[in-house]
């Protein structure tokens, strides 16, 4: 497919998607295919790039409130999955690699007999990605975590605790048997 055709396709898709979102800033480009559930709960700033197969799920309580905020100049890679029951804040100029998962909720496991899929989900805490941070490919950011300004999350890391400004998070390598 010619490069100009991909650019036109991305532009037209973004224009088509704009009225469905809470906000889509000037110069933002969303590459199809893209899935947005409850799109009125998604606020996207200016100059944001969202690549193919990204899946952004807002489970906002009303159409007047957004639960996912994506700041200006942010890049979201292919197959990224962002899910918010109440609050995921992504500040400006954040880089999110391919296949990254970010979520503010967890599955309920109160009844040991009832399958977990039928027990629903609950809010665990807001997720905040501060300006300039970078999440490597395959990273997972769990509920209640704040990633500091210009911090780095290594590829395939599972982040369960806050990462300070200019800090780094990495999951220890598995030992071979």
C-alpha positions in Angstrom: 0.0 0.0 0.0 1.4 3.4 -1.0 2.6 5.6 1.9 0.3 8.5 0.8 -2.7 6.2 0.8 -1.9 5.1 4.4 -1.7 8.7 5.5 -5.0 9.7 3.8 -6.7 6.6 5.3 -5.4 7.4 8.8 -6.6 11.1 8.4 -10.0 10.1 7.2 -10.4 7.5 10.0 -9.4 10.0 12.6 -12.0 12.5 11.3 -14.7 9.8 11.3 -13.8 8.9 14.9 -13.6 12.5 16.2 -17.4 13.0 17.0 -17.5 9.6 18.8 -14.8 10.6 21.4 -15.0 13.1 24.3 -12.3 15.1 22.5 -9.7 14.6 19.7 -7.0 17.2 19.5 -5.7 18.9 16.4 -3.2 16.8 14.5 -3.9 13.6 16.3 -3.8 10.5 14.1 -5.4 7.1 14.8 -4.5 4.2 12.6 -7.2 1.7 11.8 -8.1 -0.9 12.8 -8.7 0.6 16.2 -11.3 -0.3 18.9 -12.7 2.2 21.3 -15.3 1.0 23.8 -17.5 3.7 25.3 -15.6 6.3 23.2 -17.3 9.3 24.9 -15.1 8.5 27.9 -11.9 8.9 26.0 -10.1 12.3 25.8 -7.2 12.6 23.4 -5.0 15.7 23.2 -3.2 17.3 20.2 -0.6 15.6 18.1 -1.3 12.1 19.5 -0.4 9.0 17.5 -2.3 5.8 18.1 -1.1 2.8 16.0 -2.9 -0.2 14.5 -5.0 -2.6 16.6 -4.9 -0.4 19.8 -7.8 -1.1 22.1 -8.9 1.6 24.5 -11.8 0.8 26.8 -13.5 3.4 28.9 -16.1 2.3 31.4 -17.0 5.8 32.5 -20.0 6.2 34.7 -21.7 8.8 32.5 -21.2 10.4 29.1 -20.2 13.7 30.7 -17.1 12.3 32.3 -14.0 10.9 30.6 -12.1 8.1 32.4 -9.1 8.0 30.0 -7.0 11.2 29.4 -4.2 11.1 26.8 -2.0 14.1 26.7 -0.5 16.0 23.8 2.3 14.4 21.8 1.8 10.9 23.2 2.6 7.9 21.1 0.7 4.6 21.6 2.0 1.5 19.9 0.4 -1.4 18.1 -1.8 -3.8 20.0 -1.7 -1.5 23.1 -4.6 -2.1 25.5 -5.8 0.6 27.9 -8.7 -0.1 30.2 -10.2 2.3 32.7 -13.2 1.9 35.0 -12.6 5.3 36.5 -9.2 6.9 35.9 -6.2 6.5 33.6 -4.1 9.7 33.1 -1.5 9.8 30.4 0.3 13.1 30.5 2.0 14.7 27.5 4.9 13.2 25.4 4.6 9.7 26.8 5.8 6.8 24.7 3.9 3.6 25.0 5.4 0.6 23.1 3.6 -2.2 21.3 1.5 -4.8 23.2 1.4 -2.7 26.4 -1.4 -3.2 28.9 -2.5 -0.4 31.3 -5.6 -0.8 33.6 -7.1 0.7 36.8 -9.3 -2.3 37.6 -9.1 -5.9 38.7 -11.4 -8.9 38.5 -13.5 -9.7 41.6 -12.7 -13.1 43.2 -15.1 -13.1 46.2 -17.0 -16.3 45.5 -14.8 -19.4 45.1 -17.5 -21.4 43.4 -18.7 -18.8 40.9 -16.5 -18.5 37.8 -14.4 -15.3 37.9 -15.8 -14.2 34.5 -19.2 -13.8 36.1 -18.0 -11.8 39.2 -17.3 -8.6 37.4 -14.5 -6.1 38.0 -13.7 -3.4 40.5 -11.7 -0.2 40.6 -8.3 -0.7 42.3 -6.8 2.8 41.9 -5.9 5.4 39.3 -3.1 4.9 36.9 -0.9 8.0 36.1 1.8 8.1 33.5 3.7 11.4 34.0 5.1 13.4 31.1 8.0 12.1 29.1 7.9 8.5 30.5 8.5 5.5 28.2 6.9 2.1 28.5 8.8 -0.6 26.6 7.1 -3.3 24.4 5.0 -5.8 26.4 5.0 -3.8 29.7 2.1 -4.1 32.1 1.0 -1.3 34.4 -1.3 -2.5 37.1 -4.0 -0.5 39.0 -2.9 2.3 41.4 0.5 2.8 39.9 2.1 6.1 39.0 5.0 6.1 36.5 7.2 9.2 37.2 8.3 12.0 34.8 10.9 10.7 32.2 10.9 7.3 33.9 11.6 4.1 31.9 9.7 0.8 32.1 11.7 -1.9 30.5 10.2 -4.3 27.9 8.0 -7.0 29.4 8.1 -5.5 32.9 5.1 -5.9 35.2 4.8 -2.7 37.3 3.0 -3.2 40.6 4.5 -0.2 42.5 5.1 3.4 41.7 8.2 4.4 39.7 9.8 7.7 40.8 10.7 10.5 38.4 13.7 9.6 36.2 13.5 6.1 37.7 13.5 2.7 35.9 11.4 -0.4 36.4 12.3 -3.9 35.1 11.1 -7.4 36.0 14.0 -9.6 37.1 14.8 -12.3 34.5 13.5 -15.8 35.0 16.1 -18.4 36.0 16.6 -21.3 33.6 16.2 -24.8 35.0 
